[in-house]
Structure formats: structure tokens, C-alpha cells
């Protein structure tokens, strides 16, 4: 490096990294190239790969403030400890023989379901398992690496590439995401009749390394499906202790919320408020696919329609069409239609036509005033009882909250 460049001082030399070049008399005229920033391995609804140009991705700290239902995680198992090569040393015992112990195995990385978690925001972008200890003299084996548990919410789907490798849909489910490496062998392991003084020992093996995609699908008994501003969040607040955001102006919920409806005999029914679906959601318009997958695990559905709009029965047909296009048979699950906003005058005028179209099965109510909520709660209990009986008949335990 020319002396004139060094005379400028380190502070002046490194101002404007990546833009300055060497002096004209120097042979090297290429700009100083700096390594590019490594690609982030975490994906979520808050920091998707298709970020707008010029917009910075959210840091891990800020990401935890958002609802995240997709993550890309790099997991590595712990490295195995190396075996020892040594010989027994003791007074008046000249040929003590080899006594090098084996190294400990590396720790696994295990995904474990935690019912308290509702989002993948607490999952980091990479995990490294604990390494095993090296072997010692006097045939002492190294300690195995501890198991690293990663907490994930119930309903997490684990994918490797395009293949589904695990479905963590029940409390206590676990999946070994990365195996720890095996420990190395000490020279005591290689003792044989034709080799009484082996000096050979092996190093520990590296842990398994995998890139996994985690996808969260909300677990609930009932899923409320409807277009934006149909009143789903207000209805969930009215029948449960959930507190989704509501306001006097039109807007749509961006995060799924799960509320618990309590009945006698300590029975609990989980109801999910799925964000509003728009026409063309099965073609991933808006955030269609990101929301539709939260309906897959719901055992029965509640179609919430805005009774105050013209032709509210068209909303039911459009919602069933979007669900059927997304997954065949999804619209045929047990369901009921809820006609919301009956407290508005235009809604009462549309009620007879809607009941005629649906054969009188729609439940007309108002989430704001609480009118006719009892009929919804009774219908919800009936759907839940049918679901429990169906699951027990198949030899499966129904979802418990």
C-alpha cells in the first residue's frame, strides 16, 4: 500500500467504505470490495422476501412485536467431542496400557409444542446445538451435549424443501430437527491382541445441519370466515374474552385471533377470527393464501356476512367458492351462516330475502348490541358436540383447550 495513503491516517482511509480507490500512481485501480451482507434466513408475514425496494427488513427484536406465521430456520446439531489418546501412568506399573476415553455425543435440536405460544415470532433464524466434551484419561468419557429445545406453537408444520417432515398439532409433540454428532473414540477402543499399545483416536463428528421452513396453521374448533368489515372481530369480542382490535371506521384484521367460549361442565370451544378474505384469495390476491391456510385445521366454520350490504347471500356463495378453490371439500365442512348487523335498518330489510335463499338457516344477530347472541352460542355448542362425537367414533381424541 503506498505511503501517501497510509499518511492520511486510518480514519480518513476508511471513510466512505466501498467508494474510494488507490492513488493514480498505484497499479491497483479497482475499488475496494467488501463482502455482501449474508442473506437472512427468517421469513414471516412481517419480513417477507419480497420486501419493497429500499425498505429495510425488520430486525429480530422488532419482528417479535408482529404476528409471524412463517419462518425459515437453520438448525445445526452439536459437534461430538474428540476421543483421547493417552496411557495409564502409575508407579511400579510400567505397561499400564491405553486408557483414553471416548468423546461425548453432540446435543440434538428438538422442536417442542408450547400451548402458550400463538406465533412463530419467538423462533430465531438459526440454532446451534451444544457440543459434546472431549474424552479424558483413565477411561473417562466426555459428557454428552445437552438437548436444545425450541418452543413452537401448536399447529406448526415443518417442511424441508417441498416435503412435509412433521406436523406438530398436539400438545407435547416433539420433532428432532437436527441430530447431534457422534463422539470420537479414544485409543482404549482400539486395543486388540495384535495392537497392545494403540495411539489412534478419532475426532468427533459434526452435527446434522438442515434448513427447515416452519409454517403455522391456527388450531381452533371453529373458524369465522367472512369478507373485511363483516364484524368478525366484534363478534369474537362479544362471545369470548379475546380482544381483537375494532373501530368505528372500516379496516380489516391482519392477525388471526383465537377466543375461548366457556360452557357449563368446564367445556371450552376455541373460535378463530380469520382475517378478511377477498375475491380471488385462492389466487393469492391480497394476503389470500396466508389467511386461507389458517382455516384448514378448523373442524367447523362460521360464515359471517354483512346483512346491511345489497344481496348479502352473494357473500356466502363467494366465500364457499374461495374455500373450495383453495382446498377441495373445505367448503363442505359443517357450518352455519351468521347474518351480522341486524341492528341497522337496511339489514332488517334484507333478512327475509337472505332467509329465503338459505332456507331459513341463517342466524341474524348484532355483535354490537348483543341481540340474539344466545342462538349463536347454542348452535356453536351443537356443532362442537357433533365434532367430539365424530372424533371419538374414529378413535381419535378431539382438540382440547
N, C-alpha and C positions, 0 to 999 in steps of 0.2 A: 504494500500500500504506500503511495507516495507520501513523502514527509510533509508536503504542504497540506494534505488532507488531515494528517494527524495533528498538525499545529492548530487547527481550528477548534480542537477540543472535542471530547466525546459528545457533549450536549449539542453542539452545533452540527456535528457529523450525523447524528441520528434524528434531527428534526425533519419531519416530512418523510416518514419511512415509506419506502417503495417508490419515491419520486426522484430522488437525487441520483446523479451518475458521477463517475470519476472525472478527473480533470481532463481537458482536451489532450494533454500530452501522454496520458496513460494509454496502454494498449487495450485495456478492457473498457469498452464503452457501453456495455449493456447495463440497464438499470438493475439495482439490487432487487432480487426476487425473494419474497417472503412466502412461507408455506401458507396455503389457504386454510381457512377455518374448517375444522373437521365437521362433517355432516352430523346434524342432530339425529338421535335415534328415537326420540319420543314423538309420538303423533297423538293428537287429540282434537276435539272439536274447537279448542281454543288456539292451537298452533298447528294447523294442518299444513301439509307440504305445499299446497297451492296458496301460499300467502301472497297478498298483493305486493307488487313491486315496490321496493323502498320501505316496506313495513317490517319492523324488527319482530322476530319471533319472541314469544314470551319466555322469560326465564323460568327455571324450575320453581322458584319461590312464588312468583306471580301466578304460575299455572295452577297452583294448589287452590287458588281462590275461585277457579272456574269448575264447572261440571265437565268431566272428561270421560268419554266412553270408548276411546281407542288409544292404545299405547303400543309403541314398538320398543322392545326391551332386549338388551344384550346381557346374557347371563353366562357366567363362567364358574365352573366348579373349582373348588380349592385344589392347589397343587399338592401332590403327595410328597411326603418327606423322604429324604435320601437315606439309604442304608449305611451303616458304619462299618469300617474295616479296621479292626484292632484285635490284639491278642491278650489273653489273660496274663496278668503280671502279679506274681506273688512270691515272697521269699521262699527259697528251697523248693520251688516248683518251676523248673526251667522250661518245660514244654507244656504250658497251660492250655494251648490250643486257641483257636479263634473264638471270640465272644462278641462280635459286632452284631448289634440288634437291627431289626427291620425298622424302616421309617413308617410313620403313621399315614393313613389314607386322608386325602383331602375331603373337606366337607361338601355335602350336597347343597344345592339351592332348590328350595321347595316352595311352591305356591300353595297357600292355605286360605280357605274361605273364612272371612270375618264378617259376621252379620252386621256389625256396627258401621261398616264402610258402605257408602252409597255411590261412590265414584272411583275412577282409576287415577284421580289427581295425586294421591299419595304414593303411587308407584313411580320409582325413579327410572331413568333411561338405561341404567346398567347396574349390574350386581356382580360382585366378586365373592366367591365362597372363601371360607377360612382354610388356610394351608395346614397340612399335617406337619408334625415335628419330626426332625431327623432322629435316626436311631442312635443309641449310645453304647458305651462299653458295658461289660458284664451282662450281655444279652438283654439290655434294656430296650424295649420297643418304644418308638416315638408315639406321642399322643395323637389320636385322630383329630382332624379338624371338626369344629362344631358345625352343626347343621344351620344354615341360614334360611329363615322362614320369611317369605314375602307375603304380606297380607293383601288379599284381593277381595272385592265384594262378591256376594252371591250372584250367580248368573254370568260369570266370566267365561268367555270362550277363548281357548288357547289355540293359536294357529302357528304352524311353521311352513312358510310359503303359502300355498293354497290348500294345505291339508290341515284338517281339524285334528289335533292330537289330544285334547282334553276338554271336557265340559264340566266346569265346576258350578253345579247348580243346586247343591245341597250343603247344609251346614256341616262343617268338618271335612269336606272334600279336600284332598291334597293331590298335588302333581309334582313329580320330580322334574324340575325344569332343566337342571344341569347336574350331571354326576361328578363327584369329586374324583381326582386322580388316585390311582393305587400307589401305595407306599413302596419305596425301593427295598431291596433285600440286602441284609448285612452279610459279611463274609462267613458268619456261622451257618447260614443257609446253604453254602456251597461246600461244606465239609463232607468228604467222602473217603472211602477206603484208599482210593488211589490219589487222593489230594488231601493230605492231613494238615496242610498249612495254607489254605486259600487266602488270597489277598483281594479277591474280586468282590466288589459290591456294586449295586445298581442304583441309579438316581430315581427319584420319584417321578411318576408320570404326570403330565399336565392335566388339569381338569377339563371336562367337556365344555365346549363353547358353542352357544346357539343364539340365534336371533329369533325371538318369538313375537308374535303380534297378539295383543290382548284386546278382546272386544267384549264390551259389556252389554248385556241384554237384560233389561229391568225385569225382576221377578215379582210378580203380583198375581192375585187371583183374578181380578177384573181390570180391564183396561178401558179408560174413557177415550173414545175416538171421536173426533169432530174437526170441523174447519176452524180457523182462527176466529176468536171473538164469539165463539158459541157459548161461553160461560162455563167451561170445564173447570177452570181453577176456582171460580166462585162456588161451584157445586161441591168440589172436593173440600173446601174450607167449611162448607155447611154441614157435611156429614162426617167429618173426621177432625182430628187435631192438626192436620197438616196446614202449613201457612204459605202456600204459593202466592206470588205477587199478583194483585188485582188492582185495577184503577178504573176511573170513570171515562177514560179515553181508549180507543181501540189499540190493542197491541197483542202480540202472541207470546206465549211462554216458550222459552228457549231450552229449559232443562226439565226432564221428567221428574215428577214428584210422586211419592207413594204415601198415601194416607191409610190409617188403620181405623176401620169401623168396628166398634165393640158391640157385642150382643150378650145376652144372658148366657150363663154356664161358661163364661170366660172364652167364648168363641170370638175370633178375630178374622176379619176379611180385609185383605190388602187390596186397595184400589189405586191404580196408577193413572196419573194425569199425563197423558202423552201429548207432547206439543202438537200444535195445529197442523193438519195435513192439507195441502193444496192440490188442485187438479194437476195431474202429471207427476205426482210424487213418486210413482213407481219407476219413472224415467229419471229419477234423482233431481227433479226440479226443486229449487229451493234447498232445503235440507231433508228431502224426502226419505232417502234410504237410511239416513242417520236416525230418523224417528220411527220409521216403519219396523225396524228390527226390534224395537222395544215392545212391540205388540205380539211378537212371535210366541213368547212364553206365557201370555195371559190365557187362562183357561176359558174365560167367557168375556164378552165385550159389552160395553155400554155406548151406543151411538147417541151422541149429544148433538141436537140440531137447534138452530136458532129459529124459534117459531115466529119471530117478527119479520123475517125476510120473505119476499114473494116466493111461492112454491117451495116450502121447506122440505117437502118429500123428495125433491131432486137432490138434496144433500145426502139423504140416506142412500140413494142409488149411486151417487158419485163416490161415497166412502166405500161402499161394498165393491165397486169396480176397482178402486185403487188397491184395496187389500187383496183382491183376487189376482190382479196382475202382478203384485209383489210375490205372493205365495199362494199356490192353488189350494183351495179349501179353507183359507184363513177367514173368508167372509161367511162361511157356513158354520162357524162355531156358535154355541149357544149365546144369545144376545137379547138385548131389549133396547127399544128406542125411547130416548128421553127428549121430550119437547120442552125446552127451557124458555124462560122469559114470558111465562103466561101472564105476568102482571102487567104487560103492555097491551094497550087496546088492539093494536093491529095483530098481535099474537092470538088473542081470543077469536078474532075473525077468521084466522087461518086454521084453527084447531079442528073444526068439523071436516074440512077437506082433507087434512092430514090423517085423521082417524079413518076416513072412508078409504083412503089409499092403502093404509096399513092394516085394515081390518079391525080397528079399534084397539090395537095393542100398545099404542104409544102412551107413555106416562107424562102427562102435562104437569109441570111444576114451575116454581120460581126459586132459584138459588138465592136471590136477594131477600125476598120476604119469607122464605121457608114454606110457602104454600105447597101442600101435597108431598112433602118430603117423606112422610111415613110410608106412602105406597112404594116409593123407590127403595126404601130400606127393607121392606118386606120382600119385594121382588129380588133384591140383591141376596137376601138370605136364602131364598128358594134356589137361585142359581148356584149358590155355594154348596147347599146340601146335595144337589144333584151331582155336582163335581166331586164331592167327597165320596158319595156312594159309587160313582163310576171308577174312581181311582182304587178304592178298596176292592171292588169286584175284579179289577185287573191284577190284584196282588201288589199294588204299589201304595206307598204312603203319600197322602196329599201334602202339599206345601203348608208348613206351619209358620206362623208369625208370633 
